Amino acid sequence: MLLVAGNKAGTSEKRFYKQLITKADKRFDSHLQELKDKGE
């Protein structure tokens, strides 16, 4: 499952990955909540 993608050109690698991980975590949490709400 692909949660995020991006281009790290011109930005701090550490900051780039921190932002991507944060975004991916939020999207995955949302996905799990949707499954829970549907009873799956």
mmJSON file of the N, C-alpha and C atoms, coordinates in Angstrom:
{"data_MODEL":{"atom_site":{
"group_PDB":["ATOM","ATOM","ATOM","ATOM","ATOM","ATOM","ATOM","ATOM","ATOM","ATOM","ATOM","ATOM","ATOM","ATOM","ATOM","ATOM","ATOM","ATOM","ATOM","ATOM","ATOM","ATOM","ATOM","ATOM","ATOM","ATOM","ATOM","ATOM","ATOM","ATOM","ATOM","ATOM","ATOM","ATOM","ATOM","ATOM","ATOM","ATOM","ATOM","ATOM","ATOM","ATOM","ATOM","ATOM","ATOM","ATOM","ATOM","ATOM","ATOM","ATOM","ATOM","ATOM","ATOM","ATOM","ATOM","ATOM","ATOM","ATOM","ATOM","ATOM","ATOM","ATOM","ATOM","ATOM","ATOM","ATOM","ATOM","ATOM","ATOM","ATOM","ATOM","ATOM","ATOM","ATOM","ATOM","ATOM","ATOM","ATOM","ATOM","ATOM","ATOM","ATOM","ATOM","ATOM","ATOM","ATOM","ATOM","ATOM","ATOM","ATOM","ATOM","ATOM","ATOM","ATOM","ATOM","ATOM","ATOM","ATOM","ATOM","ATOM","ATOM","ATOM","ATOM","ATOM","ATOM","ATOM","ATOM","ATOM","ATOM","ATOM","ATOM","ATOM","ATOM","ATOM","ATOM","ATOM","ATOM","ATOM","ATOM","ATOM"],
"id":[1,2,3,4,5,6,7,8,9,10,11,12,13,14,15,16,17,18,19,20,21,22,23,24,25,26,27,28,29,30,31,32,33,34,35,36,37,38,39,40,41,42,43,44,45,46,47,48,49,50,51,52,53,54,55,56,57,58,59,60,61,62,63,64,65,66,67,68,69,70,71,72,73,74,75,76,77,78,79,80,81,82,83,84,85,86,87,88,89,90,91,92,93,94,95,96,97,98,99,100,101,102,103,104,105,106,107,108,109,110,111,112,113,114,115,116,117,118,119,120],
"type_symbol":["N","C","C","N","C","C","N","C","C","N","C","C","N","C","C","N","C","C","N","C","C","N","C","C","N","C","C","N","C","C","N","C","C","N","C","C","N","C","C","N","C","C","N","C","C","N","C","C","N","C","C","N","C","C","N","C","C","N","C","C","N","C","C","N","C","C","N","C","C","N","C","C","N","C","C","N","C","C","N","C","C","N","C","C","N","C","C","N","C","C","N","C","C","N","C","C","N","C","C","N","C","C","N","C","C","N","C","C","N","C","C","N","C","C","N","C","C","N","C","C"],
"label_atom_id":["N","CA","C","N","CA","C","N","CA","C","N","CA","C","N","CA","C","N","CA","C","N","CA","C","N","CA","C","N","CA","C","N","CA","C","N","CA","C","N","CA","C","N","CA","C","N","CA","C","N","CA","C","N","CA","C","N","CA","C","N","CA","C","N","CA","C","N","CA","C","N","CA","C","N","CA","C","N","CA","C","N","CA","C","N","CA","C","N","CA","C","N","CA","C","N","CA","C","N","CA","C","N","CA","C","N","CA","C","N","CA","C","N","CA","C","N","CA","C","N","CA","C","N","CA","C","N","CA","C","N","CA","C","N","CA","C","N","CA","C"],
"label_alt_id":[null,null,null,null,null,null,null,null,null,null,null,null,null,null,null,null,null,null,null,null,null,null,null,null,null,null,null,null,null,null,null,null,null,null,null,null,null,null,null,null,null,null,null,null,null,null,null,null,null,null,null,null,null,null,null,null,null,null,null,null,null,null,null,null,null,null,null,null,null,null,null,null,null,null,null,null,null,null,null,null,null,null,null,null,null,null,null,null,null,null,null,null,null,null,null,null,null,null,null,null,null,null,null,null,null,null,null,null,null,null,null,null,null,null,null,null,null,null,null,null],
"label_comp_id":["MET","MET","MET","LEU","LEU","LEU","LEU","LEU","LEU","VAL","VAL","VAL","ALA","ALA","ALA","GLY","GLY","GLY","ASN","ASN","ASN","LYS","LYS","LYS","ALA","ALA","ALA","GLY","GLY","GLY","THR","THR","THR","SER","SER","SER","GLU","GLU","GLU","LYS","LYS","LYS","ARG","ARG","ARG","PHE","PHE","PHE","TYR","TYR","TYR","LYS","LYS","LYS","GLN","GLN","GLN","LEU","LEU","LEU","ILE","ILE","ILE","THR","THR","THR","LYS","LYS","LYS","ALA","ALA","ALA","ASP","ASP","ASP","LYS","LYS","LYS","ARG","ARG","ARG","PHE","PHE","PHE","ASP","ASP","ASP","SER","SER","SER","HIS","HIS","HIS","LEU","LEU","LEU","GLN","GLN","GLN","GLU","GLU","GLU","LEU","LEU","LEU","LYS","LYS","LYS","ASP","ASP","ASP","LYS","LYS","LYS","GLY","GLY","GLY","GLU","GLU","GLU"],
"label_asym_id":["A","A","A","A","A","A","A","A","A","A","A","A","A","A","A","A","A","A","A","A","A","A","A","A","A","A","A","A","A","A","A","A","A","A","A","A","A","A","A","A","A","A","A","A","A","A","A","A","A","A","A","A","A","A","A","A","A","A","A","A","A","A","A","A","A","A","A","A","A","A","A","A","A","A","A","A","A","A","A","A","A","A","A","A","A","A","A","A","A","A","A","A","A","A","A","A","A","A","A","A","A","A","A","A","A","A","A","A","A","A","A","A","A","A","A","A","A","A","A","A"],
"label_entity_id":["1","1","1","1","1","1","1","1","1","1","1","1","1","1","1","1","1","1","1","1","1","1","1","1","1","1","1","1","1","1","1","1","1","1","1","1","1","1","1","1","1","1","1","1","1","1","1","1","1","1","1","1","1","1","1","1","1","1","1","1","1","1","1","1","1","1","1","1","1","1","1","1","1","1","1","1","1","1","1","1","1","1","1","1","1","1","1","1","1","1","1","1","1","1","1","1","1","1","1","1","1","1","1","1","1","1","1","1","1","1","1","1","1","1","1","1","1","1","1","1"],
"label_seq_id":[1,1,1,2,2,2,3,3,3,4,4,4,5,5,5,6,6,6,7,7,7,8,8,8,9,9,9,10,10,10,11,11,11,12,12,12,13,13,13,14,14,14,15,15,15,16,16,16,17,17,17,18,18,18,19,19,19,20,20,20,21,21,21,22,22,22,23,23,23,24,24,24,25,25,25,26,26,26,27,27,27,28,28,28,29,29,29,30,30,30,31,31,31,32,32,32,33,33,33,34,34,34,35,35,35,36,36,36,37,37,37,38,38,38,39,39,39,40,40,40],
"pdbx_PDB_ins_code":[null,null,null,null,null,null,null,null,null,null,null,null,null,null,null,null,null,null,null,null,null,null,null,null,null,null,null,null,null,null,null,null,null,null,null,null,null,null,null,null,null,null,null,null,null,null,null,null,null,null,null,null,null,null,null,null,null,null,null,null,null,null,null,null,null,null,null,null,null,null,null,null,null,null,null,null,null,null,null,null,null,null,null,null,null,null,null,null,null,null,null,null,null,null,null,null,null,null,null,null,null,null,null,null,null,null,null,null,null,null,null,null,null,null,null,null,null,null,null,null],
"Cartn_x":[0.852,0.0,0.906,0.751,1.509,0.725,1.335,0.657,1.109,2.381,2.908,4.038,4.296,5.428,5.848,7.077,7.508,8.873,9.287,10.574,11.352,12.464,13.219,14.267,14.267,15.228,15.041,16.131,16.091,15.572,15.497,15.008,15.856,15.803,16.523,15.972,16.853,16.418,15.704,16.239,15.629,14.219,14.07,12.759,11.789,12.299,11.487,10.872,11.72,11.221,10.323,10.614,9.756,8.352,8.263,6.962,6.246,6.98,6.361,5.855,6.636,6.214,4.979,4.946,3.783,2.542,2.671,1.533,1.086,2.034,1.697,0.994,1.477,0.842,-0.602,-0.853,-2.216,-3.121,-2.613,-3.418,-3.72,-2.735,-2.951,-3.93,-3.803,-4.761,-6.175,-6.317,-7.621,-8.163,-7.302,-7.692,-8.173,-7.432,-7.824,-9.154,-9.37,-10.629,-11.795,-11.596,-12.643,-13.001,-11.992,-12.246,-13.008,-12.622,-13.294,-14.753,-14.988,-16.347,-17.231,-16.629,-17.372,-17.531,-16.842,-16.924,-16.063,-15.042,-14.149,-12.966],
"Cartn_y":[-1.16,0.0,1.233,2.079,3.318,4.409,5.022,6.064,7.465,7.608,8.915,8.752,9.812,9.885,11.342,11.589,12.974,13.101,14.337,14.672,15.465,14.91,15.559,16.553,16.825,17.769,19.155,19.735,21.102,21.236,20.144,20.216,19.319,19.562,18.758,17.337,16.359,14.958,14.564,14.985,14.65,15.238,16.493,17.16,16.505,16.203,15.568,14.263,13.389,12.097,12.239,13.178,13.403,13.799,14.681,15.108,13.948,13.159,12.024,10.977,10.686,9.692,10.171,11.447,12.015,11.892,12.246,12.171,10.72,9.814,8.401,7.834,8.189,7.719,8.189,9.439,9.975,9.267,9.032,8.359,6.917,6.232,4.847,4.768,5.682,5.735,5.951,6.828,7.091,5.835,5.136,3.893,2.855,2.692,1.731,2.111,3.398,3.855,3.562,3.767,3.46,1.973,1.118,-0.323,-0.669,-0.053,-0.295,0.149,1.314,1.846,0.947,0.302,-0.598,-1.987,-2.226,-3.525,-4.589,-4.187,-5.153,-5.467],
"Cartn_z":[0.0,0.0,0.0,-0.968,-1.044,-0.342,0.671,1.44,1.053,0.701,0.312,-0.699,-1.415,-2.327,-2.398,-2.785,-2.867,-3.513,-3.705,-4.292,-3.258,-2.789,-1.728,-2.244,-3.523,-4.091,-3.483,-3.042,-2.532,-1.112,-0.374,1.004,1.897,3.176,4.151,4.151,4.038,3.993,5.282,6.415,7.706,7.805,7.42,7.462,6.479,5.293,4.252,4.759,5.327,5.791,7.012,7.893,9.057,8.6,7.614,7.096,6.402,5.621,4.932,5.912,6.936,7.926,8.672,9.028,9.713,8.844,7.58,6.653,6.448,6.291,6.098,7.328,8.511,9.744,9.843,9.506,9.563,8.561,7.362,6.336,6.724,7.295,7.695,8.864,9.829,10.94,10.42,9.444,8.849,8.164,7.455,6.782,7.799,8.886,9.916,10.551,10.767,11.35,10.411,9.115,8.135,8.165,8.254,8.328,9.602,10.69,11.969,11.9,11.308,11.189,10.325,9.332,8.441,9.049,10.153,10.805,10.175,9.461,8.8,9.68],
"occupancy":[1.0,1.0,1.0,1.0,1.0,1.0,1.0,1.0,1.0,1.0,1.0,1.0,1.0,1.0,1.0,1.0,1.0,1.0,1.0,1.0,1.0,1.0,1.0,1.0,1.0,1.0,1.0,1.0,1.0,1.0,1.0,1.0,1.0,1.0,1.0,1.0,1.0,1.0,1.0,1.0,1.0,1.0,1.0,1.0,1.0,1.0,1.0,1.0,1.0,1.0,1.0,1.0,1.0,1.0,1.0,1.0,1.0,1.0,1.0,1.0,1.0,1.0,1.0,1.0,1.0,1.0,1.0,1.0,1.0,1.0,1.0,1.0,1.0,1.0,1.0,1.0,1.0,1.0,1.0,1.0,1.0,1.0,1.0,1.0,1.0,1.0,1.0,1.0,1.0,1.0,1.0,1.0,1.0,1.0,1.0,1.0,1.0,1.0,1.0,1.0,1.0,1.0,1.0,1.0,1.0,1.0,1.0,1.0,1.0,1.0,1.0,1.0,1.0,1.0,1.0,1.0,1.0,1.0,1.0,1.0],
"B_iso_or_equiv":[0.0,0.0,0.0,0.0,0.0,0.0,0.0,0.0,0.0,0.0,0.0,0.0,0.0,0.0,0.0,0.0,0.0,0.0,0.0,0.0,0.0,0.0,0.0,0.0,0.0,0.0,0.0,0.0,0.0,0.0,0.0,0.0,0.0,0.0,0.0,0.0,0.0,0.0,0.0,0.0,0.0,0.0,0.0,0.0,0.0,0.0,0.0,0.0,0.0,0.0,0.0,0.0,0.0,0.0,0.0,0.0,0.0,0.0,0.0,0.0,0.0,0.0,0.0,0.0,0.0,0.0,0.0,0.0,0.0,0.0,0.0,0.0,0.0,0.0,0.0,0.0,0.0,0.0,0.0,0.0,0.0,0.0,0.0,0.0,0.0,0.0,0.0,0.0,0.0,0.0,0.0,0.0,0.0,0.0,0.0,0.0,0.0,0.0,0.0,0.0,0.0,0.0,0.0,0.0,0.0,0.0,0.0,0.0,0.0,0.0,0.0,0.0,0.0,0.0,0.0,0.0,0.0,0.0,0.0,0.0],
"pdbx_formal_charge":[null,null,null,null,null,null,null,null,null,null,null,null,null,null,null,null,null,null,null,null,null,null,null,null,null,null,null,null,null,null,null,null,null,null,null,null,null,null,null,null,null,null,null,null,null,null,null,null,null,null,null,null,null,null,null,null,null,null,null,null,null,null,null,null,null,null,null,null,null,null,null,null,null,null,null,null,null,null,null,null,null,null,null,null,null,null,null,null,null,null,null,null,null,null,null,null,null,null,null,null,null,null,null,null,null,null,null,null,null,null,null,null,null,null,null,null,null,null,null,null],
"auth_seq_id":[1,1,1,2,2,2,3,3,3,4,4,4,5,5,5,6,6,6,7,7,7,8,8,8,9,9,9,10,10,10,11,11,11,12,12,12,13,13,13,14,14,14,15,15,15,16,16,16,17,17,17,18,18,18,19,19,19,20,20,20,21,21,21,22,22,22,23,23,23,24,24,24,25,25,25,26,26,26,27,27,27,28,28,28,29,29,29,30,30,30,31,31,31,32,32,32,33,33,33,34,34,34,35,35,35,36,36,36,37,37,37,38,38,38,39,39,39,40,40,40],
"auth_comp_id":["MET","MET","MET","LEU","LEU","LEU","LEU","LEU","LEU","VAL","VAL","VAL","ALA","ALA","ALA","GLY","GLY","GLY","ASN","ASN","ASN","LYS","LYS","LYS","ALA","ALA","ALA","GLY","GLY","GLY","THR","THR","THR","SER","SER","SER","GLU","GLU","GLU","LYS","LYS","LYS","ARG","ARG","ARG","PHE","PHE","PHE","TYR","TYR","TYR","LYS","LYS","LYS","GLN","GLN","GLN","LEU","LEU","LEU","ILE","ILE","ILE","THR","THR","THR","LYS","LYS","LYS","ALA","ALA","ALA","ASP","ASP","ASP","LYS","LYS","LYS","ARG","ARG","ARG","PHE","PHE","PHE","ASP","ASP","ASP","SER","SER","SER","HIS","HIS","HIS","LEU","LEU","LEU","GLN","GLN","GLN","GLU","GLU","GLU","LEU","LEU","LEU","LYS","LYS","LYS","ASP","ASP","ASP","LYS","LYS","LYS","GLY","GLY","GLY","GLU","GLU","GLU"],
"auth_asym_id":["A","A","A","A","A","A","A","A","A","A","A","A","A","A","A","A","A","A","A","A","A","A","A","A","A","A","A","A","A","A","A","A","A","A","A","A","A","A","A","A","A","A","A","A","A","A","A","A","A","A","A","A","A","A","A","A","A","A","A","A","A","A","A","A","A","A","A","A","A","A","A","A","A","A","A","A","A","A","A","A","A","A","A","A","A","A","A","A","A","A","A","A","A","A","A","A","A","A","A","A","A","A","A","A","A","A","A","A","A","A","A","A","A","A","A","A","A","A","A","A"],
"auth_atom_id":["N","CA","C","N","CA","C","N","CA","C","N","CA","C","N","CA","C","N","CA","C","N","CA","C","N","CA","C","N","CA","C","N","CA","C","N","CA","C","N","CA","C","N","CA","C","N","CA","C","N","CA","C","N","CA","C","N","CA","C","N","CA","C","N","CA","C","N","CA","C","N","CA","C","N","CA","C","N","CA","C","N","CA","C","N","CA","C","N","CA","C","N","CA","C","N","CA","C","N","CA","C","N","CA","C","N","CA","C","N","CA","C","N","CA","C","N","CA","C","N","CA","C","N","CA","C","N","CA","C","N","CA","C","N","CA","C","N","CA","C"],
"pdbx_PDB_model_num":[1,1,1,1,1,1,1,1,1,1,1,1,1,1,1,1,1,1,1,1,1,1,1,1,1,1,1,1,1,1,1,1,1,1,1,1,1,1,1,1,1,1,1,1,1,1,1,1,1,1,1,1,1,1,1,1,1,1,1,1,1,1,1,1,1,1,1,1,1,1,1,1,1,1,1,1,1,1,1,1,1,1,1,1,1,1,1,1,1,1,1,1,1,1,1,1,1,1,1,1,1,1,1,1,1,1,1,1,1,1,1,1,1,1,1,1,1,1,1,1]
}}}
